[in-house]
Amino acid sequence: MSAATQALRILLVGSGRMGSAMLRGWLGQSVTYPDAITVVEPDEHRRTQVVAEHGVPVSAVVPEEWSGDAVVFAVKPQILDQVLPAYRTYCAAGCAVSIAAGKDLDALAKGVGSSVPIVRAMPNLPASVGRGVSVAVPNQQVDAKIRDCANRLLGAVGSVHWIEDEALMDAVTALSGSGPAYIFLLTEAMAKAGGQAGLPLALARSLARETVAGAAALMAATDDDPAQLRADVTSPGGTTEAALRVLMENDLWAASVARAVTAAADRSRELAAVQES
Ligand SMILES: NC(=O)c1ccc[n+]([C@@H]2O[C@H](COP(=O)([O-])OP(=O)(O)OC[C@H]3O[C@@H](n4cnc5c(N)ncnc54)[C@H](OP(=O)(O)O)[C@@H]3O)[C@@H](O)[C@H]2O)c1
């Protein structure tokens, strides 16, 4: 590892679904190595899993001493306010990265101190297979070095986009945070429709699943716009065109997706307000 890409020393707070996905990404991408990570996790079963899978030191409680580059908070938003103050000193020496949904930079600064560089990020579930997308917003204390550190932490489980306007986080949550569920729903609907069209259900489910996964892989492998990819598979007078005519009728499907995203963004705002009160 060159000096510019030295292993990061990380304190991971919470190794549930998302924390352990990040841990796997960090070790797999050589962002760090087992001796440079400390994990705090109260759940005994998860502690055993982390040690068995990664050989990383895991503590049930806040370590008495620690120094390093970043404290990454991957606990549920509901308990974050109680958890943050115990890590003030450690965050002050490096930076704080939180992936807790709905916890804004002000709330994070209240917990760890207003002079601490803080990155608030929203990853999504495909991070668990290294194909997530994260959106990050920095507070004013974040400099280029901290940004680079956060890029390495979040980039180990997928791509990273930065925004400067934190208010956009509700829309981000609604699009990429909740988005995987929209695709799962589409897959369910395709499988059901395949069954209704006469296919054995098991076959319809496999075809729907593999079609969605294959189309996503194709989209990921090209810079072509999805609209272009759609046009490429739509022959005039053909079967795809017949299906798309139904799906695109009066823009109903697109309007339904737009309403869904708006509902999710509204709910994200509501949840953030509840957490602040
Ligand atoms: N999952 C997603 O798709 C996703 C997407 C974007 C953002 N996020 C955010 O990621 C965060 C974690 O979500 P998750 O799905 O990974 O939740 P999770 O599976 O419940 O993991 C949270 C872990 O933190 C542990 N924990 C509780 N109190 C702790 C403490 N004081 N110190 C250290 N660890 C503690 C929990 O243990 P116990 O079970 O014993 O409480 C649990 O193992 C959340 O804030 C969520 O908003 C998740």
The ligand as an ORCA input file, in Angstrom:
! r2SCAN-3c Opt
* xyz 0 1
  N     -30.035     -2.107      6.044
  C     -30.097     -1.211      5.060
  O     -30.448     -1.492      3.921
  C     -29.658      0.206      5.329
  C     -29.562      1.113      4.250
  C     -29.111      2.419      4.511
  C     -28.804      2.811      5.806
  N     -28.946      1.904      6.816
  C     -28.638      2.365      8.165
  O     -27.626      1.544      8.692
  C     -27.778      1.492     10.100
  C     -27.686      0.041     10.523
  O     -28.750     -0.670      9.902
  P     -28.736     -2.252      9.878
  O     -29.795     -2.674      8.939
  O     -27.334     -2.756      9.684
  O     -29.210     -2.537     11.393
  P     -28.917     -3.805     12.301
  O     -28.757     -5.022     11.437
  O     -29.930     -3.805     13.396
  O     -27.475     -3.483     12.922
  C     -27.258     -2.597     13.988
  C     -26.324     -3.304     14.955
  O     -25.899     -2.368     15.938
  C     -25.917     -3.055     17.177
  N     -25.922     -2.128     18.314
  C     -26.973     -1.771     19.115
  N     -26.541     -0.923     20.070
  C     -25.215     -0.732     19.878
  C     -24.219      0.018     20.552
  N     -24.494      0.747     21.634
  N     -22.948     -0.025     20.101
  C     -22.642     -0.772     19.017
  N     -23.546     -1.519     18.327
  C     -24.819     -1.489     18.756
  C     -27.149     -3.901     17.090
  O     -27.171     -4.895     18.097
  P     -28.621     -5.337     18.688
  O     -29.287     -6.068     17.572
  O     -28.254     -6.189     19.853
  O     -29.341     -4.081     19.072
  C     -26.997     -4.471     15.691
  O     -26.156     -5.585     15.679
  C     -29.130      2.106     10.440
  O     -28.939      3.376     11.023
  C     -29.821      2.236      9.120
  O     -30.625      3.409      9.064
  C     -29.339      0.634      6.625
*
